[in-house]
Amino acid sequence: MKVQIKNTPKQIGKVTGRQAFYRYYAGFSSEYVRDIFHTLDIQDQNTVFDPWNGGGTTTLTASIYGCQSIGMDINPVMIIVSKAKQIPLDFWSSIQGVTNELILMAHSLRRTIDNKDALFQWVDTETAISIRALDRAIRKLLFPQEHSDINTTNWNDISSIASFFMVALFRAFRIAVGRLSSNPTWDKKPSSPINVGINLFNLFQDVTTTMTNQLLEDTGNTPIIDARIFKGDSKKIPLNDGSIDVIVSSPPYCTRIDYAVATLLELTILDPQIESNLRKLRESMLGSPIILKEMENLKDDSIGLTGRDVLDRIKKHNSKSSATYYYKSYRRYFLELKKSLNEIDRVLKIGGKGALVVQSSYYKDIEVNLPQIVLELTQELGMRSRIIHEVSVNQSMEQINTVSRQYNKSRMYFEKTIYFEKH
Ligand SMILES: C[S@@+](CC[C@H](N)C(=O)[O-])C[C@H]1O[C@@H](n2cnc3c(N)ncnc32)[C@H](O)[C@@H]1O
């Protein structure tokens, strides 16, 4: 195998085309995924799977490359974002017409909305009503009839076209709300609803125009095969044993980032009662800072030498809550990662292969060498694995947290690509 990785996993510089529909702070760069496809020598008849598909870079790259792909994520927001990127290029000429129709429909759907709708906590009444009306219009016009009701939606069956307009609504809502916090991974709710002062329908129209232009930037890079994208949990992958040829993915960071809270605005559009449902989503996420009772009783601590060592050091650290909360939350992360890697191994064919991008991080002064941990876990499963690429990253998501930034300014963070194969 000839390693042909010229680009870094992270998106740097200007992002164009479909990838620019939605900027996901945790997203891969398309160029990097293309390099990985070349390195893994992916063939047309291969099925590529990303169990942590996020913004859908793997599925988009596979669709352009011309091979079958499957993308899974636990967050419905990311299902919609990655589906939107699958939109056919020639749909560009219909976008304006559909936008006008949606706005017209939304005008007639502007009936009073439930006063418990979580949108009211973010924006003024007028804006909240317009957002919900557009949401209803998108559902009515573009969702399968059985899923047009907010309570029965199955995100797996939503088309790329419906997803495109949902993403436009996500963006319009973000613009309306403005920047709430310096931390891109934490949407801080305003103390009182923001007075937006811009007509939401006009904003939606502007966003769809911008997205049409972004779509047109992709003329040479258009998807030729549809990806299958669905909501699912990496700890229990709903795919048959030995059904996948190649895996290209990146697990959630081990830096206590809350991926659900990072998309709270979008989730509020998808679920007016998100306040009561958010905890469930957070709990189901890998790397979630929430500690689960049932994990505390698990005896399984075989997480490789490095994982064990990191956990022991965290437990013995003299800072507050290290032996309790932090130890438990890291332990939870490692055990769930192991469970997910077991699942990856199960769905992979014999001779199947893959690449995982994994970043190292720190707990206080303790290095959490996650690439090494993943390497050991894959080898424990009997896979052949090795590091084929590494870059140092000067900013880790963890550093956004000012407390940990104070802890050590001169740290090195590494993002490593681990190659593995099942034999
Ligand atoms: C590092 S991001 C992947 C980014 C992706 N490579 C891209 O290009 O956008 C990790 C993703 O894992 C998802 N995730 C977290 N817990 C999960 C679980 N238990 N099952 C499936 N996906 C999960 C998060 O929602 C997040 O989108």
The ligand as an ORCA input file, in Angstrom:
! r2SCAN-3c Opt
* xyz 0 1
  C     -15.373     13.782     14.824
  S     -17.076     13.822     14.341
  C     -16.998     13.163     12.717
  C     -16.779     14.234     11.683
  C     -16.808     13.726     10.252
  N     -15.616     12.961      9.946
  C     -16.974     14.900      9.268
  O     -16.251     14.977      8.269
  O     -17.831     15.754      9.488
  C     -17.801     12.543     15.285
  C     -19.298     12.332     15.084
  O     -19.717     11.206     15.873
  C     -21.082     11.391     16.224
  N     -21.402     10.481     17.344
  C     -21.231     10.644     18.676
  N     -21.620      9.553     19.345
  C     -22.054      8.648     18.419
  C     -22.568      7.315     18.489
  N     -22.706      6.693     19.654
  N     -22.905      6.719     17.334
  C     -22.775      7.330     16.132
  N     -22.307      8.594     16.003
  C     -21.938      9.240     17.131
  C     -21.172     12.874     16.548
  O     -22.521     13.328     16.396
  C     -20.198     13.485     15.528
  O     -20.897     13.960     14.406
*
